[in-house]
Amino acid sequence: MITYEEAIAILNSMTTSESLLRHARTVELVMRAYADELAQNELQWGIAGLLHDADYEAYPEQHPHIIVNILRERGEEEVAHAISAHYTKWGVPYNSLLDKALLACDEITGFIVACAQIRPMRLQGLEVKSVLKKLGQKSFAASVDRDEVKIGAELFGVDLSEHIGFIIEVLQAHTQELQLAPQQQQV
């Protein structure tokens, strides 16, 4: 398996956008937490979360093929497959729990971060019902595919409300690092 340091180097070689780097880190954190919860390989799941959009900024028209090929060349077939399947419209089958988890965590984690960013208290006190309400507002974070959120939760076998609550809790443990602490507490 590639090391975490190698994964960070791969990510940084293709991604410079702060928002994309934060998205990579938030999905990594959520994937690691689920791996721990489900007795899966935490490093593998974290790397899948970290690298799922690694080629998006540098190669948007070829996403995710560049990162998938890099991972396959390094013998990381399971992670490569999960990344190749993290959007249902690509038509890649969901063979493993890792595949389903990455799909389930990607869009909704980005959406939760978007919800936090518009609040003065950011993640602090963010409630599931507020996120669900925002999901119903098509104009808010319009680029988030609501169908992907729903299908991801279904395929992963989690209740959407519980899934959102889990993600909020995971991210709240990292508010300073993610720059999602209440605005007056940001340093």
C-alpha positions, -999 to +999 in steps of 0.1 A: +000+000+000+012+035-007+022+055+023+002+085+036+032+107+027+031+094-009-006+101-011-001+137+002+027+142-024+004+129-052-024+152-040-001+182-038+014+176-072-020+182-089-040+203-064-033+238-052-068+251-045-074+256-008-110+246-011-101+214-030-074+206-005-099+211+024-124+189+006-098+162+002-090+164+039-127+165+050-135+134+030-104+117+043-114+124+079-149+111+073-137+080+055-112+072+083-139+076+109-162+052+090-133+027+085-128+028+123-165+024+129-168-006+105-135-023+113-120-016+079-085-005+068-083+031+081-053+041+060-067+027+028-101+044+034-084+076+043-062+076+012-093+069-010-110+100+006-078+121+003-072+113-034-106+109-048-105+144-065-067+147-067-067+152-105-098+174-107-080+207-107-052+199-130-071+176-154-108+183-151-117+168-185-098+135-176-110+133-140-108+107-124-088+087-149-054+103-141-055+095-104-070+061-110-042+052-134-015+065-110-030+043-082-033+012-105+004+016-115+012+015-078-009-016-073-037+001-054-066-015-073-092-013-045-086+024-040-084+031-077-117+013-083-134+032-055-123+065-069-134+054-104-169+048-090-174+079-068-200+093-092-229+070-102-233+085-136-199+071-146-215+036-146-188+019-126-201-010-104-200-007-066-182-039-056-170-032-021-179-014+011-151+010+002-167+019-031-200+026-015-185+046+014-166+069-009-197+076-029-218+082+002-193+105+018-181+127-011-210+150-020-226+152+014-193+161+031-188+189+007-224+200+012-220+201+050-189+222+047-208+246+025-236+248+051-210+255+078-193+282+058-224+305+057-229+303+095-211+327+120-206+297+143-195+275+114-197+238+124-204+246+161-240+239+167-248+228+131-278+206+132-288+178+109-322+194+103-305+225+090-285+205+066-316+186+054-334+219+050-306+233+028-306+201+008-341+209-002-331+244-014-318+236-049-302+271-052-280+265-022-247+248-032-263+241-066-234+221-079-240+194-053-259+166-069-287+158-045-294+124-063-258+114-055-263+122-019-295+101-017-281+072-038-248+072-019-266+068+015-288+041+001-260+021-014-239+025+018-269+014+038-271+044+061-300+066+071-293+100+056-300+119+088-277+096+109-251+099+081-252+137+082-250+136+120-219+113+119-201+136+094-209+167+114-195+151+145-163+139+127-157+174+112-164+192+145-134+174+160-112+192+134-127+227+132-095+246+137-075+226+111-104+229+086-109+266+093-145+259+103-144+271+139-166+300+149-154+331+132-143+349+164-122+318+173-103+316+141-066+323+146 
